[in-house]
Amino acid sequence: DNESELHPYYDRMKYLPTYGDGTSLGSMDYIYYTSNNMELKGITKSMDNDSYGDLKRKIEIECDEIRKKMENTDDDKNKQQGVLSKILELPNDILVSDHLPVAAVFKLPNICDGNNQDRD
């Protein structure tokens, strides 16, 4: 088992948490796109280090602890809803929504040049 490998569930929640209600923590907000008609250039962090450094570190530690506990069991039934954790309670006096923002930057292909070659 290579601990440096990213885990598609726990590390998404660790680095891009988007939801916490005081009883569970999760990463359940997504942006879907198709790579055949746009190119992903970047994503935002749901919590930056400057504003939420202490809380972000606590979430990362909590996610690592939860991952270690969950990987030693066969209990995957609640993964889609998040994991039990009191680490993040939204909304609160700093984060006023019950979900953290997600955003991405895409590059769209220039489709006009090909369609307008015969036009002046």
N, CA, C and O of each residue as an XYZ file, in Angstrom:
480
protein
N       0.846     -1.182      0.000
C       0.000      0.000      0.000
C       0.889      1.242      0.000
O       1.706      1.420      0.904
N       0.739      2.082     -0.985
C       1.546      3.282     -1.113
C       0.769      4.474     -0.566
O      -0.217      4.901     -1.167
N       1.210      5.015      0.579
C       0.488      6.117      1.207
C       0.574      7.408      0.415
O      -0.235      8.309      0.634
N       1.542      7.530     -0.511
C       1.655      8.749     -1.294
C       0.671      8.776     -2.469
O       0.506      9.814     -3.109
N       0.023      7.653     -2.755
C      -0.980      7.602     -3.817
C      -2.211      8.384     -3.416
O      -2.649      8.312     -2.268
N      -2.772      9.132     -4.353
C      -4.002      9.861     -4.074
C      -5.179      8.897     -4.086
O      -5.270      8.024     -4.949
N      -6.059      9.058     -3.145
C      -7.264      8.241     -3.063
C      -8.412      9.069     -3.653
O      -8.609     10.209     -3.231
N      -9.168      8.538     -4.605
C     -10.186      9.331     -5.304
C     -11.298      9.854     -4.393
O     -11.920     10.864     -4.722
N     -11.561      9.217     -3.289
C     -12.617      9.699     -2.392
C     -12.047     10.547     -1.259
O     -12.445     11.700     -1.094
N     -11.140     10.005     -0.492
C     -10.660     10.701      0.699
C      -9.829     11.932      0.369
O      -9.936     12.947      1.057
N      -9.015     11.863     -0.658
C      -8.198     13.022     -0.982
C      -9.008     14.125     -1.655
O      -8.668     15.300     -1.513
N     -10.050     13.788     -2.370
C     -10.948     14.820     -2.905
C     -11.586     15.574     -1.748
O     -11.685     16.800     -1.780
N     -12.019     14.840     -0.725
C     -12.635     15.449      0.445
C     -11.592     16.229      1.255
O     -11.897     17.280      1.820
N     -10.380     15.716      1.306
C      -9.304     16.351      2.073
C      -8.898     17.693      1.456
O      -8.745     18.684      2.171
N      -8.724     17.725      0.145
C      -8.219     18.924     -0.511
C      -9.312     19.818     -1.098
O      -9.079     21.009     -1.304
N     -10.486     19.275     -1.369
C     -11.581     20.057     -1.941
C     -12.895     19.776     -1.206
O     -13.865     19.336     -1.824
N     -12.937     20.026      0.108
C     -14.207     19.815      0.804
C     -15.229     20.836      0.316
O     -14.883     21.994      0.079
N     -16.464     20.423      0.167
C     -17.491     21.375     -0.282
C     -18.705     21.409      0.626
O     -19.597     22.234      0.430
N     -18.756     20.530      1.613
C     -19.940     20.467      2.456
C     -19.566     20.020      3.862
O     -18.726     19.137      4.039
N     -20.189     20.628      4.854
C     -20.042     20.190      6.232
C     -21.218     20.732      7.024
O     -21.498     21.930      6.984
N     -21.905     19.863      7.740
C     -23.063     20.318      8.511
C     -22.886     20.125     10.016
O     -23.854     20.208     10.772
N     -21.664     19.870     10.445
C     -21.404     19.659     11.857
C     -21.492     18.206     12.268
O     -21.041     17.838     13.353
N     -22.074     17.368     11.406
C     -22.110     15.928     11.690
C     -21.405     15.130     10.605
O     -20.960     14.009     10.851
N     -21.300     15.699      9.402
C     -20.601     15.004      8.323
C     -19.811     15.996      7.480
O     -20.085     17.196      7.472
N     -18.837     15.468      6.782
C     -17.957     16.246      5.926
C     -17.919     15.555      4.576
O     -17.834     14.329      4.512
N     -17.981     16.322      3.497
C     -17.966     15.681      2.197
C     -17.491     16.583      1.087
O     -17.283     17.782      1.272
N     -17.326     15.985     -0.056
C     -16.991     16.690     -1.283
C     -18.012     16.239     -2.311
O     -17.786     15.280     -3.048
N     -19.136     16.939     -2.354
C     -20.263     16.458     -3.154
C     -20.696     17.411     -4.254
O     -21.691     17.148     -4.930
N     -19.992     18.490     -4.449
C     -20.331     19.432     -5.510
C     -19.303     19.285     -6.624
O     -18.100     19.257     -6.366
N     -19.774     19.192     -7.854
C     -18.907     18.902     -8.988
C     -19.216     19.820    -10.157
O     -20.304     20.389    -10.247
N     -18.251     19.957    -11.047
C     -18.444     20.609    -12.336
C     -18.124     19.557    -13.389
O     -17.001     19.057    -13.459
N     -19.099     19.230    -14.192
C     -18.904     18.229    -15.245
C     -18.656     18.930    -16.573
O     -19.221     19.992    -16.837
N     -17.820     18.341    -17.396
C     -17.568     18.872    -18.734
C     -17.114     17.736    -19.629
O     -16.768     16.655    -19.152
N     -17.118     17.987    -20.918
C     -16.618     16.985    -21.863
C     -15.341     17.522    -22.495
O     -15.294     18.658    -22.967
N     -14.322     16.698    -22.494
C     -13.017     17.150    -22.971
C     -12.937     17.270    -24.494
O     -11.954     17.794    -25.018
N     -13.950     16.797    -25.206
C     -13.895     16.920    -26.665
C     -14.327     18.305    -27.143
O     -14.154     18.619    -28.321
N     -14.889     19.146    -26.259
C     -15.283     20.478    -26.713
C     -14.817     21.604    -25.798
O     -15.188     22.757    -26.013
N     -14.017     21.298    -24.786
C     -13.407     22.321    -23.947
C     -12.221     21.724    -23.201
O     -12.150     20.518    -22.968
N     -11.301     22.597    -22.838
C     -10.081     22.159    -22.165
C     -10.052     22.743    -20.755
O     -10.193     23.954    -20.582
N      -9.872     21.896    -19.755
C      -9.772     22.350    -18.375
C      -8.416     23.010    -18.169
O      -7.381     22.391    -18.416
N      -8.414     24.255    -17.721
C      -7.174     24.984    -17.483
C      -6.836     25.071    -16.000
O      -5.667     25.217    -15.643
N      -7.849     24.981    -15.124
C      -7.567     25.064    -13.694
C      -8.840     24.999    -12.868
O      -9.944     25.196    -13.375
N      -8.660     24.717    -11.576
C      -9.786     24.703    -10.642
C      -9.424     25.556     -9.436
O      -8.246     25.758     -9.141
N     -10.431     26.052     -8.745
C     -10.196     26.799     -7.515
C     -10.182     25.845     -6.338
O     -10.741     24.750     -6.401
N      -9.551     26.263     -5.286
C      -9.627     25.528     -4.028
C     -10.905     25.982     -3.316
O     -11.260     27.160     -3.359
N     -11.578     25.059     -2.676
C     -12.784     25.448     -1.966
C     -12.456     26.216     -0.687
O     -13.287     26.971     -0.183
N     -11.255     26.024     -0.167
C     -10.779     26.772      1.008
C      -9.317     27.120      0.764
O      -8.497     26.228      0.546
N      -8.980     28.416      0.799
C      -7.576     28.787      0.608
C      -6.844     28.836      1.948
O      -7.459     28.989      3.004
N      -5.537     28.706      1.884
C      -4.719     28.692      3.099
C      -4.703     30.037      3.807
O      -4.615     30.085      5.034
N      -4.787     31.132      3.055
C      -4.719     32.458      3.667
C      -5.901     32.732      4.588
O      -5.727     33.258      5.687
N      -7.087     32.381      4.148
C      -8.284     32.672      4.933
C      -8.647     31.585      5.927
O      -9.165     31.870      7.006
N      -8.375     30.336      5.565
C      -8.863     29.207      6.367
C      -7.753     28.238      6.742
O      -8.006     27.047      6.921
N      -6.516     28.736      6.864
C      -5.362     27.868      7.082
C      -5.515     26.880      8.222
O      -5.288     25.684      8.034
N      -5.900     27.360      9.413
C      -6.026     26.458     10.563
C      -7.122     25.428     10.354
O      -6.919     24.240     10.608
N      -8.284     25.877      9.890
C      -9.396     24.961      9.660
C      -9.042     23.971      8.553
O      -9.355     22.786      8.660
N      -8.397     24.446      7.498
C      -8.011     23.566      6.390
C      -7.056     22.474      6.870
O      -7.202     21.314      6.484
N      -6.081     22.832      7.707
C      -5.155     21.827      8.246
C      -5.890     20.819      9.124
O      -5.593     19.625      9.078
N      -6.848     21.290      9.923
C      -7.632     20.387     10.770
C      -8.444     19.416      9.922
O      -8.558     18.239     10.263
N      -9.008     19.904      8.818
C      -9.774     19.041      7.914
C      -8.853     17.996      7.290
O      -9.228     16.827      7.198
N      -7.664     18.392      6.864
C      -6.717     17.445      6.263
C      -6.338     16.347      7.253
O      -6.284     15.173      6.887
N      -6.078     16.722      8.499
C      -5.739     15.736      9.538
C      -6.925     14.812      9.794
O      -6.767     13.595      9.885
N      -8.113     15.402      9.908
C      -9.335     14.617     10.143
C      -9.567     13.618      9.009
O      -9.903     12.462      9.264
N      -9.391     14.054      7.764
C      -9.588     13.163      6.614
C      -8.584     12.019      6.616
O      -8.936     10.884      6.295
N      -7.339     12.306      6.974
C      -6.340     11.242      7.059
C      -6.719     10.212      8.124
O      -6.583      9.008      7.907
N      -7.196     10.693      9.278
C      -7.599      9.783     10.359
C      -8.810      8.948      9.945
O      -8.855      7.746     10.204
N      -9.780      9.582      9.309
C     -10.980      8.862      8.858
C     -10.591      7.815      7.815
O     -11.078      6.685      7.853
N      -9.716      8.192      6.889
C      -9.279      7.256      5.840
C      -8.629      6.013      6.455
O      -8.919      4.891      6.041
N      -7.763      6.210      7.429
C      -7.105      5.077      8.082
C      -8.119      4.159      8.750
O      -8.010      2.936      8.664
N      -9.112      4.757      9.421
C     -10.146      3.947     10.086
C     -11.000      3.198      9.066
O     -11.273      2.009      9.230
N     -11.422      3.901      8.008
C     -12.338      3.318      7.025
C     -11.649      2.267      6.161
O     -12.290      1.299      5.751
N     -10.374      2.430      5.877
C      -9.687      1.461      5.038
C      -9.490      0.127      5.742
O      -9.204     -0.881      5.097
N      -9.641      0.118      7.047
C      -9.518     -1.121      7.807
C     -10.866     -1.804      8.015
O     -10.960     -2.794      8.740
N     -11.906     -1.274      7.379
C     -13.236     -1.880      7.479
C     -13.789     -2.090      6.075
O     -13.219     -1.613      5.094
N     -14.894     -2.803      5.992
C     -15.578     -3.000      4.706
C     -16.779     -2.072      4.575
O     -17.595     -2.253      3.671
N     -16.905     -1.094      5.444
C     -18.080     -0.233      5.492
C     -17.935      0.950      4.538
O     -17.373      1.982      4.902
N     -18.442      0.796      3.321
C     -18.421      1.874      2.326
C     -19.800      2.474      2.097
O     -19.953      3.308      1.205
N     -20.791      2.089      2.854
C     -22.174      2.425      2.527
C     -22.498      3.912      2.580
O     -23.441      4.331      1.909
N     -21.773      4.741      3.342
C     -22.126      6.149      3.456
C     -21.166      7.081      2.739
O     -21.216      8.292      2.957
N     -20.302      6.557      1.900
C     -19.313      7.412      1.252
C     -19.936      8.524      0.413
O     -19.395      9.629      0.376
N     -21.013      8.277     -0.236
C     -21.595      9.299     -1.109
C     -22.146     10.485     -0.330
O     -22.204     11.593     -0.864
N     -22.550     10.282      0.913
C     -23.095     11.364      1.714
C     -22.027     12.101      2.511
O     -22.328     13.135      3.107
N     -20.815     11.619      2.544
C     -19.762     12.200      3.351
C     -19.460     11.274      4.515
O     -20.072     10.215      4.659
N     -18.532     11.675      5.324
C     -18.143     10.858      6.469
C     -18.506     11.588      7.751
O     -18.595     12.816      7.774
N     -18.714     10.829      8.810
C     -19.060     11.438     10.087
C     -17.891     12.272     10.592
O     -16.790     11.760     10.792
N     -18.139     13.552     10.796
C     -17.105     14.471     11.272
C     -17.762     15.752     11.754
O     -18.689     16.257     11.120
N     -17.292     16.268     12.856
C     -17.798     17.542     13.385
C     -16.853     18.687     13.067
O     -17.029     19.790     13.584
N     -15.851     18.450     12.226
C     -14.785     19.414     11.978
C     -15.274     20.667     11.231
O     -14.733     21.752     11.443
N     -16.264     20.537     10.381
C     -16.732     21.664      9.572
C     -18.238     21.787      9.715
O     -18.987     20.883      9.345
N     -18.672     22.919     10.258
C     -20.106     23.159     10.426
C     -20.491     24.385      9.615
O     -20.089     25.507      9.924
N     -21.266     24.153      8.583
C     -21.716     25.223      7.691
C     -23.231     25.360      7.753
O     -23.922     24.356      7.922
N     -23.760     26.549      7.623
C     -23.055     27.827      7.598
C     -22.571     28.209      8.996
O     -23.024     27.662     10.001
N     -21.627     29.173      9.031
C     -21.155     29.704     10.297
C     -20.892     31.199     10.129
O     -21.244     31.773      9.098
N     -20.284     31.832     11.118
C     -20.109     33.286     11.052
C     -19.080     33.725     10.007
O     -19.037     34.904      9.656
N     -18.261     32.815      9.509
C     -17.275     33.157      8.472
C     -17.729     32.664      7.100
O     -17.643     33.390      6.110
N     -18.212     31.426      7.053
C     -18.667     30.819      5.795
C     -20.190     30.773      5.829
O     -20.774     29.955      6.539
N     -20.829     31.648      5.067
C     -22.262     31.885      5.227
C     -23.167     30.964      4.419
O     -24.390     31.093      4.488
N     -22.602     30.052      3.666
C     -23.400     29.101      2.897
C     -23.240     27.714      3.489
O     -22.298     27.461      4.240
N     -24.158     26.809      3.154
C     -24.014     25.429      3.626
C     -23.121     24.610      2.695
O     -22.862     23.438      2.972
N     -22.649     25.198      1.607
C     -21.698     24.552      0.691
C     -20.582     25.537      0.387
O     -20.809     26.746      0.344
N     -19.383     25.026      0.176
C     -18.261     25.859     -0.233
C     -18.255     25.981     -1.752
O     -18.716     25.073     -2.443
N     -17.741     27.089     -2.283
C     -17.795     27.297     -3.732
C     -16.849     26.378     -4.504
O     -15.781     26.005     -4.020
N     -17.266     26.033     -5.694
C     -16.415     25.329     -6.647
C     -16.413     26.145     -7.935
O     -17.433     26.721     -8.313
N     -15.266     26.191     -8.605
C     -15.165     26.941     -9.853
C     -14.036     26.356    -10.690
O     -13.098     25.756    -10.165
N     -14.143     26.539    -11.980
C     -13.123     26.045    -12.898
C     -12.964     27.024    -14.051
O     -13.867     27.805    -14.348
N     -11.810     26.971    -14.695
C     -11.535     27.783    -15.876
C     -11.362     26.821    -17.046
O     -10.602     25.856    -16.974
N     -12.086     27.109    -18.123
C     -12.028     26.273    -19.317
C     -11.603     27.109    -20.513
O     -11.875     28.308    -20.570
N     -10.946     26.483    -21.452
C     -10.625     27.110    -22.734
C     -11.519     26.462    -23.778
O     -11.539     25.241    -23.927
N     -12.254     27.292    -24.493
C     -13.128     26.807    -25.553
C     -12.403     26.907    -26.889
O     -11.657     27.860    -27.114
N     -12.607     25.957    -27.763
C     -11.951     26.017    -29.078
C     -12.553     27.140    -29.923
O     -13.708     27.522    -29.736
N     -11.764     27.654    -30.842
C     -12.248     28.676    -31.753
C     -13.006     27.979    -32.880
O     -12.401     27.490    -33.834
N     -14.306     27.937    -32.767
C     -15.113     27.256    -33.776
C     -15.554     28.191    -34.893
O     -16.019     27.734    -35.937
N     -15.411     29.495    -34.684
C     -15.876     30.452    -35.684
C     -14.993     30.484    -36.929
O     -15.506     30.626    -38.040
N     -13.682     30.354    -36.766
C     -12.779     30.414    -37.933
C     -13.141     29.361    -38.965
O     -13.212     29.668    -40.155
N     -13.368     28.138    -38.542
C     -13.698     27.064    -39.461
C     -15.066     27.269    -40.115
O     -15.249     26.925    -41.283
N     -16.007     27.812    -39.390
C     -17.357     28.021    -39.925
C     -17.442     29.244    -40.814
O     -18.354     29.339    -41.635
N     -16.519     30.181    -40.677
C     -16.624     31.451    -41.414
C     -15.546     31.622    -42.498
O     -15.297     32.744    -42.939
N     -14.905     30.527    -42.930
C     -13.827     30.646    -43.922
C     -14.301     31.212    -45.244
O     -13.551     31.935    -45.901
N     -15.522     30.907    -45.654
C     -16.016     31.349    -46.955
C     -16.687     32.719    -46.884
O     -17.128     33.239    -47.909
N     -16.770     33.299    -45.719
C     -17.418     34.609    -45.553
C     -16.381     35.716    -45.488
O     -15.248     35.499    -45.059
N     -16.781     36.907    -45.919
C     -15.889     38.072    -45.836
C     -16.096     38.815    -44.564
O     -15.432     39.823    -44.322
